Amino acid sequence: MSDPVVTVFGGTGFVGRHVVQRLARLGATIRVATRRPDRALFLKPLGGVGQIVPIPVHYGKDESIARALQGADWVINLVGILNEQPGRKFAAIHGELPGRIGRAATAAEVGRFIQISAIGAALESVSAYGRSKAAGEAAARVAFPGVTIMRPSVVFGPEDGFFNALGALSRLAPVIPIFFSGLPKMALDGIFLVPRFPNAGASLMQPVYVGDVADAVIAALKEPKSAGRVYELGGPTVYRFREVVELALGIIRRKRCLVPVPFFALEATAFFAQAIPFSPLKPDLVRLMKLDNVVSRGAAGLAELGITPTGAEVILPTYLHTYRAGRAED
């Protein structure tokens, strides 16, 4: 096969830019389908002259999606949101768009379709985010039976939103909350009963390096047997949330008090915060935070794609050092 033509939806995002870079190295011609092509211009230097082409697309219009897929060999959908905002709803972006892309890909006789979903995607999920991701997977399968679905855990890397937020918070606050469900356990300390919080920060997560996620996409495209399969992508270590915070603080070299906070307090805050336009804290995000985010037992993952997962402790120091205590800007 000659160098493929690839349409990438969501190529300007955190994971998308790494996928585009690897496609360029592969020699592909890449169409970055986006609502704002001017915001995709930063991707052009990742490839040769004319290799990476931002094109406009309207996600809600089938004819616009069809135009973006004309003549394409492969299509990758990375479009996703963590919180709903005015005009950007889970049902449309996670639930409906994969089906729209799948139908257009089938009509255009596109060879491969990679759909990026998320660990925890389930129609019975307590989170609307998780339910919408599952709906999108189902829609993609109906429209394009050979779709390859990838479900990454929390993705980390230099531009991530999770560890960078921890770093920024450590600069501003003397304490960092770690959340728990239920009631504290009371234990004797001498003659006094004191509360203990064994479940504080106990939610599990398996952070996966963004470079490994991008490599997984390329490996799946090269492997015909990946068509129709689901891969769950996680790093080499399963952490409790508290351990992740402690890992980040150790790299940043800051000592902060980890304060147990009940989830119901965060839920109450999120309830009132949702009245604030574009607030990042929503009740659904709190429900998502309560869930473990780890690869399912027996699920196919990075190993099946020939990728050795990269440890967080290897990558985090390369960018979290900017938050270290004692730097000139502190």
N, C-alpha and C positions, 0 to 999 in steps of 0.2 A: 504493500500500500504506500502511495506517495504521502508526503507530509499532510496530516489531517487538517481540516477546517473545523474549529471548535467554537461553539457559542457558549459563553459563560454568563449565566444570570447571577448577579450578586458578586461580580468580580472585584468590586471596589472595597469590599469588606475585609475584615481581619484575616479570615481564612482565604478569601478569594484572591487577594494579591499574591499569596504564596502559591496558590494553584496556578495562577496566570504565569508567574515566573517559571515554574517547572514545565508548563506547556510550551513556553517560549524556548526553553533549553531543548525540548523534544523536537523543535523545528516546526511546530504547528502554527497555522494562521489563526489568530484568536480574535473573535468578536466579543467585546465586553458589552453585553446588553444591559443598559441602565436607564433609569428615568432621566438622569442628568449626565449626558456624555462629557460635559465640561469637567465634571468631578472625577472622571476616569483618566484624564490626560496624564496624571502622574505615573500611570502604568506603562505608558509607551516606551520609556527608556529601558524597560525590562527586556525588550526584544529588539530585533533589527528594524530597519526602516520599513514601515508599512506592515509589520508583523502583528502588531496589536492595535486593533481598530475599535474605539468606542462607538457604539451605535445606540440610537434612542429606542426605547420600548415602553409601551404602556401595558403594565402587567394585567390590567383588567380587560384588555381588548384582544380577542383571539387573533384577529388579523394582524395586529402588531407583533404578537409572538410568532406567528407564522412567517412573517417577513424576516425576523431575526434568525430563523432556522433554515431558510432557503439555502440549499447547497451545503449544509453542514454535515459533517461525518459524525461528530459527537456533540452532546449537549450536557452541561453540568449546571445544576441548580443549587446555589448556595444562599438564596434569599431567605432571610429570617430576621425576626425581631424578638427581643426578650420581654418587652412590655408593649402593650397596646397604646397607641396615641391617636388623636383625631385623624381619621382618614387612613389609618394603618391598623388593621384588625387581624387577629390570629386566623379567623375563619377564611379571610380572603388570601392572606399571604402564605400561611402554612397549609391550610386545608384545601383551597381551590387552585392555587397557582400550579402546584405540581401536576395536577390533572390536566390543566390547560396546556402546560409545556409538553406533557406526555402525548396528548392527542395531536398537537402540532408536529411533534417529532415523528410520530407514526405516519402521519400524512406526508411528511417530507422525506420519509424513508431514511431517517437518521439511524446510524448503526448502533450507537451506545448512548445510554442515558444514566447519569449518576445523580442521585438525589441525596443531598445532605440533610439528614434528620437530626435526631438527638437521642441519647440514652434516656430512657423514661417515657418514650413515646408509647402511649397506650390509650385505647378508647375509654377505659375505665379510670384513667388517672384523675386524681383530685384536682389537678392543675389544668386550667384551660389551655395553657401552653402545651402540655403533654398530650392532651386530647387532640388538639389541632395538628400536632406533628403526626400523630397516628392517622388522622383523617387524610392528611396529605400523602402519606405512604400508601394508603389504600387506593386513593385516587390515581396515583402514579402507576400502581400495579395494574389497575383496570385499563388505563389508557395505553400503557407501554409495558407488557408483561415481562420483558427482559430487563427492566430497570434494576440497577444496582443501588441498594440503599445503605448509607453509612450513618451510623449513630455515634458521634463522638461524645466523650465525657466533657468536663470543663476543659477548654482549650487554652493553653498558655503559650506565651511568646512575647517578644519585645513590645508589641502594640496591644497586648491583651487588656481587657477591662477589669479582670478579677484581681490579679496580683498587683497591678499598678494602682488599683483603688486601695488595696491594703497598704501599699507604700505611702500613698498620699494621706491616708487616714492616720498612719503612724506619725506623720509630721505634725498633724494638727491636734491630735487628741492624746491625752495622757493615759486613756483607757481604751480598750477595744472590746466590744460586746461579743460574747459567744452565747448562742441561744440554746434553750432547752425546752422540752415539752414536759407536761405533767407538773408534779410538785417536788420540791427538794426533799431529800431524806434527812431525818434528824438523827444525830449521833452524839454520844456522850464525849465531851472533852473535859476531863476532870469531873467536876460536879455540874457542868453546864451542858445543856443541849444546844448544839450548834447545827445549822443547816449544811448539808453536803449536796453537791450538784454533780453526781456521776454522769449524768446525761448531757451536761453542758458541752456544746461543740462536738456532739457524738455522731452527727450525720456523716456518712461516708462519701468520699469522692476519689476519683482516679484520674487526676489531671493528665492530659495528653498533649504533647508538644505539637505546635501548629505545623512544623516541618514534617512530622510523621503523618499528620492528617493529609497534607498535600501529597506526600509520597504515596499514601494509600490510594488516593484518587488516581494518580498516574499508573500505579501498579494494577489497579482494577481495570483501567481502560486497556492495558496491554494484555490482560488475561481474559480470553473469551469465556472461561468457565466461571468468571465472577458474575456474569449476566444472570439476573433473577435472584441474586443472593443478598443477604443482609449481613453487614459487618458492624460489630460494636468495637469502637476504638477507645482504648484506655491506655494510660501509661503503665510503667512496670510496678508502681506502688499504689496501694490503697491506703489513703489517709483518713483519719477523723478530721473534721473541720478544725478542731483545736490544734491538731498537729500541723496542719497547713499554715495556720496563723503563726505558730511558733517557728516553723521553718522560715517563713518570710521575715519575721522579726530577727532571727539569727543572722540572716544574710544582710539585713539592713543595719544590724548592730544597734538596735534600739531596744530598750527594756520598757515594756508597757504592761500595765495591769490588765489581765483578762477577766472581765466582769461577767458572771452568768446573768443573763436576761431572759425572762420567760417569753416564749413565742407569742403569747397572747398580748404582751405589751407591744411587740413589733406589729402584730396584726391590727391593734387599735390605732397605732401610729399610721400604718398604711391606709386604714379606712379613711382617716381624715385627710391624709396626704393626697389621696386620689382626686380630691376636689381641686387640687392645684394643677393647672395645665402643665403637661410635660414633666410631671414629677416622676422620677425613676422608681419610686417605691410604691408598689401596687399590691393589693391583697393576694393576687394570683402569684406574684413573685415570692411572697412569704410562704405560700403553700408549696411552691417548688423548692424552696430552701429546706423544707422539712424532710424531703425525700433523699434517699441515698442515690448517688450518681456513679454507679460502678458497672462494669461489664458483667452481663449475665453469665451464670455458670454454663459452660459448654458452647457459648456463642463463638462464631468465627470472628477473628479480629486481625490485628496487625500481623501476627505470626503467619496466618494463612496467606497473607499477601507478601510474605518474605521480608517483613520489616521488623527490626529489633527496636522496641520502644525506648525513647530517650528519657532519662530520669529528670525530674524537675530540679533536683539539686545541681545538675550539670548546667542547665540553661539559665535558671533564675539569677545567679550572680552576674550574668552578662548584661543584665539591664536593671535589676533592682538596686545596683550600687548607687544609682543616682539619688536614692532616698536615704542613704546612710547618714547617720549622725556625724557631725563634725565637718561636713562639706561646707564649702565657702558660702553656699546659698542658705544654709540653715541659720 
